[in-house]
Amino acid sequence: MPGYLRARVVVALAASLLFLCFWAFAMPHAPAPRFEPPRAQWSAPSEPSFATRFASAGETPEVHASTAYAPAATGVTAFWYGGTREGAADVAIYRARLIEGGWSKPHRLLDRRQLADALNRHVRKVGNATVYRHPDGRLWMFVVTVSVGGWAGSSITLVESTDNGATWSRARRLVTSPFFNLSTLVRGSAFRYADGSIGLPVYHEFIGKFAELLRIDVDGRILDRTRLTAGRHALQPEVAILDEQQAVALLRYAGEAPRRVLHSATIDGGRTWSAPDKIKVPNPDSAVDLLPLDRGRLLAVFNDLDDHRFRLTLAVSDDTGRHWQSVQVLEDRPEGDSSHHEYSYPWLLRAEDGDFHLLYTWNRRRIKHVQFNRSWLDRRIAGLAGRARTAPHPGQVSLEASGVPMKGTP
């Protein structure tokens, strides 16, 4: 190598090292406070209910990656991206509301041109969105945007609404990476710390595939970043808060066979996390979702398959996510049907009125909505007790439907 080229390489490496050092030491690293435990939600005794409907109306050829929030006063509001295909230039974020049992006509909310004008930079495509509602009613939406390349070139854009989504603030990018602010994506639900800051699970796809946790103050400034995983195969973390110090994360696995859901946990308020390990739930490189219930019980939705996404299962765990039992198989390809089916990217939440809502991608053509109450869920869980007593091994995971007959069960 000629001397002048060698000198340029040395200067470039030195500049990169200085920049990384500046990033590491200049960025605030305030100690993480305690988690804010999920608020206990009481449901009045009622008859078990279970209903399904579509939230989208076929307004675009493809839809994917829904997110939602559900304050009691306004029903459920859902968002997703839609267009001719994933990553196409015409993809935009859409919104619809569930009011009195029916979904409104989807409304086109944000597209790449609007975001490009707000950010004063080229936006090539738009991807996943995650919505978070603050206790004061403010809405934050984190949107994946790409200016160059594929998803590995992503960054996160934040928009805010103070009028329940009627209008949105000017978009701004979060600075989350020292490498030209590239390769940070969002999918999972945000949660709250005791000091009012929020935790946002994110992941990276540039060179390696790993998960992180961002802590963001009430003004949208990043306070800290915590690595959840290292390596090349962990994506899309979903975090469930158990109490002030304990939380569980499930992650999508993008590595070699055997493909299994990844599990990690913290007992110190998120300062440190256990190394992710595989649990006995298959994962076909697909997103999972997770929700805390009570007394340490967790509810999750996943594609419990080694390959493909043609089955979607609602399951419960009583040991902080190590083992799971199926509550209901929500979707499954009919036996002998060789056509393509995809049911994926679940978004699970509990509304302030106590009902549970699940949205997911249905064959990439619609966003499907499932609504059920606590009575239905308790009835299904009660049906698992007999199977647990006769399980052949205490560590064995059971992923069969409970088979409890009841009106309204799909």
N, C-alpha and C positions, 0 to 999 in steps of 0.2 A: 504493500500500500504506500503511495507517495506520501512524503512528509506532510504536505499541506492538508491532505485528506485525513491523515491520522490526527493532526491537530484539531480539525473540525469535529471529528468523532469524540475526541477527549473533551472538547468544550461543550458539545451537546450533552454528553453523559454527565459532566459536572453541573451543567445548568439544570438537568432533570433531577439530579440528586438534591441540589439546593431547593428546587421547587417542592419536592416531596417533603423535605425537612420543614420548609415553611408551612406547608399544608398541615403536617403533623403537629407542629407546635403553635401555629397561629390560630388554628381552629379551636374554639372553646371545647373543653372536655369536662364539663360540669358533672359531678357524680350523679348517677341516675337516682332519682328518689324512689319511693315505694310505688307500687302499682295502685291504681284505684280499683278496688274489687268491684266486680259486676254487681249492680243493684238487684236485690231480690225482687222478683216479679211474681206477684200473687195473681192467680186466676180464679175467678168465681167458679164453683161447681157447675158443670154443664154437660150436655150430651156430647159424646165424641163426634168430632166433625173432621172431614178430610175432603178437600176439593182441589181440582186442577183446572187450569185455563191457560190461554196464551196471552202474554203481555204485549208482544209485538203483533203486527198485523200484515206482515209480508210486504212492507213498504220498500224493502231493499232485497236483492237476491240472496244475500248472506247477512247473518247477524252473529255476534259472539260477545263473550266476556261481559256479562251483566254485573251490575252493582246496585245497591238500593239502601234506603233508610226508611224508617217507619215510625214517625211520631204519631201518637194517637189522634191528634187533632186533624191531621191531613191524610190519613191512610198511608199507603205505601207509595213511594216514588222510586222508580227504577230507571237506570241508565244502561246503555250498551253501545257498542259500535256496530255500524252497518254500512254495507256498500256492495259492490259487485263481487268482491272477494277480499280476504284478509290482505292488508298492505296495499290495496289499490288506492289510487289518487282520490277517488270519490268517497272514501270512507269518512264518516262523520259520527259524532256522538249524538245519540237519540235519547229522548226522555218520554216516559209515560207515567200516569198516575192511576192507582187503584182507588176508586171512590165508590163506596156503597156497592161493592161486589162486582164492579165492572171496570175494565181498563180503558183509559182515554185513548184517543188516537195519538200515536207516537209523533213527537215534535222534534224536528232537527235542531239541535242545540249548538254544537260547535263543529267546525270543519277545519281542515288544514289551512285554508286561506285566512280565516278569521284569526287563528292562532299565529300564523306567520305575521300578519299585520300587527298583532299585539306584541309579539316578541321581537319584531324588527329583524327577522332572520328567516331563511327558507325553511319550510316544513314540508318534508317529502311525504310523510304518512303519519297517521294517527293510530294508536293502539289501545291497550287496556286503560280503563278508568276505575278509580276507587273513590267513593264518596264517604265523607265523614261529617257528622252533625255534632257541633259543639253544644254544651249545655245551654248556652245563651241563644241557641237557634241558628247561629251562623253555619253555613255549609262550606266545606272545602271539597273541591274535586281535584284529585291528582290524575293527570292524563299523561300517558306515554306518547312522546313525539319523537320523530326521527328526521334529521336534516340530511344525513348522508349515510349510505349503506343500508344494512338490514337492522334487525332488532338489536344486534350488538352495538349499534351506534345510537341507541336511545338515550334520552334524558327525560326528566319528569317536569311537567308544567303544572303549576298550581293556579286555579281560579277560585274565587270566593263569591258567595251570595249572602246577602243579609235580608233578603225578602222571600225566603223559602223557594229560591230557584227562579223567580220571575226575571231577575236580571243578574248578571255576573260581572265581576271586576275584570280589569285588564289582566291578561295572563302574564305570569312571570315564571322563569325557570328556576328550579332549585339547583344549587351547586352542590353536587353530591360526590364528585370524583375528581381527583387531581389530573386525570388523563383526559384533558380537553372536555371535561364534564360529559363523558360518554359512557354508555353501557350501564345505565341504572333504569330498572323497570319496576313497576308496581303491579300488584294483583290482590294481595291480602287486605283484610280489614284493619283499619287503624284502631288503636285503643288509647286509654287515658292513664296518665300518671297522677299521683296524689297532688302534685304542685300545679296541675292544669296543663302541663305540656302533653303532647301526644306521641305515641310510638307508631311508626309506620314501617311495616315489614317490606323490604325491597329485595331485589336480586340483580345479579350481573351475568352477562353472557359473553363478554369480550375475553377471549383466550380461555379463561376458566369459567365455571358456572358455580356461583356461591351466593349465599344469602346474608343479608345484613339487616340491622334494625336502626332506623333513624329516630332520634328524639328531636322534636320540633316544638318551639315555643309558640305562644298564642298569636304571635305576629308573623308566623311562617318562617322563622329563622332556625336553621339547623344548629342544635346545641351539641349533639354528639352522634357518633356512629359506633355500633357494636357489631362485630362479626358473629354471625350465628353458625356459619360453616366455613370450611376451607375446601379447596379441591375443585373438581370439575363436573359435579353431577347433582347439585342441590339447587332447586328452583322454587319460586313462589311459596315462601313461608306463610303459614297461617297460624296465628298465636291466640291462645285462649288463656285468659287471666283467671287463676284460681283463688288467690288471696293477695295480700299486700306484698308478699315476697315470692310466691310461686306462680309459674306459668308453664304452659306446654306449647310446643310448636310441632306441627306436622308439615312436611315438605314434599314436594313433587320430586321424584327420582328420575334423573336423565342419564343414568349410567348403564353399564352392561348387566345382563341377566345374572342372577335372578332379580327381577324388578320388584321392589317393595317400597311401601311408604316409609319415609324417613321420620324419625322421632327425636326431639331434643327437649330439654327442660332446664329451668333455672329455679334456684331456691334463694337467690339473693337480689330479688327485684330487677333481674335482667342484666346485672353487671357481668355475669359469666353464664355460659350455657354449656351443657354437656355436649360432647361430640355426637353428631347425629348417627343413629344406628337404625338398621332395618328392622321393622316389626313384621308380623306375619300377615300383612295385608298387601296383596298384589297392587302394583301401580304401573300402568302402561304409559309412563311418561306423561302424566295428566294431573291437572290441578285437583286439590282436595279442599274441603272447607271444614271449619271446626267452630263449635259453640259450647261454652260452659253452661251447665244446667245448675245443679245444686249438690251439696255434699260431695264435691269432687267428681261428680259424674260429667261426662262429655258427650256431645252429640256431633256426629260427623257425616259428611257425604263424600263418596269417592267412587271411582271406577275400579271395582275389585276384580281386575283382570290382568293377566300378564301382557296381553297385547290388545290393541283396539280399545274403543270406548263405547261399546254397544250395551253395556250394563251400568246402571247407576244405582247405588245402594245407600240407604240411610241406616246408620249404625250407632250403637251406644257403647261406651266404655266406663267401667267402674274402677279402673286402676290407672288413672291419669294418662290414658291413651296407649297403654302397652298392648292390650288385647281388646278386641271388638266383637260384638254380636250384632247381627243384622236385625233391624227393626222392620224394615220394609224394602223390598226390591222395587225401586221406583220405575225403572225402565229396563227392558231386556229384549234382545233380538229374538223373535220367534224361532223355535227350533226348526232347523232345516232351511231357514231363510239366509241365503248367501249374499243378499244385497247389503249395501253400505248403510250402517247406522252409526250415529254419534250423539251421545248425550254427555255433556262435559261442562267444565268450568262452573261448578255450583257456587252460589252465593246464598248463605244461610243466615237468617237474622230472626230476632224475636222482637215484636212490636211492643209498644208501651201498654197495649191492652192485653198482653199475654199470649197472643197467637204467634205461631211460628210461620215464617214465610221462606220459601226456597225458590230461587230463580236459577235456571240453567239453560245452556245452549241445546236446542232440540234440532238435531240434524243440520246444524248451521243455517237453517231456514227460519226458525222462530226462537223466541225466548219464551220458555214455558215457566209457569208459576204454579207452585204447590202451596196450599195453605192448610194448616192443621192446628188443632188446639192441644192444650196440655192433657185433657181427658183422653183424647185419642192416643197421644204418645204414652201416657201412663198405662193404658190398656195394652198397648203393644209390648211395652217393657215387661209388664206383669207376665205375659206369655212366655218370656224367656226363662223364667225361674225353673220351670220343670226341666227344660233342656240342660240348664246349668248343673242340676243335681245328678244328671245321668251322663255328663260329659266324660269321655274316656280318659282324658288327661287334663289336669287343672290349668295347664298353660295353653291348651289348644284353642285357637280362635274359630268361632263358628260364624259363617257368613251365609246362613240360610234364612229364608223368610220365617217369621215366627209362626205363621199359620193360624193366628187367632182370628176366628170368623167374626165379622162385625159389619154392620151396615155402613156403606160408604167407603169401605176399604177398596183400593184399586186392585 
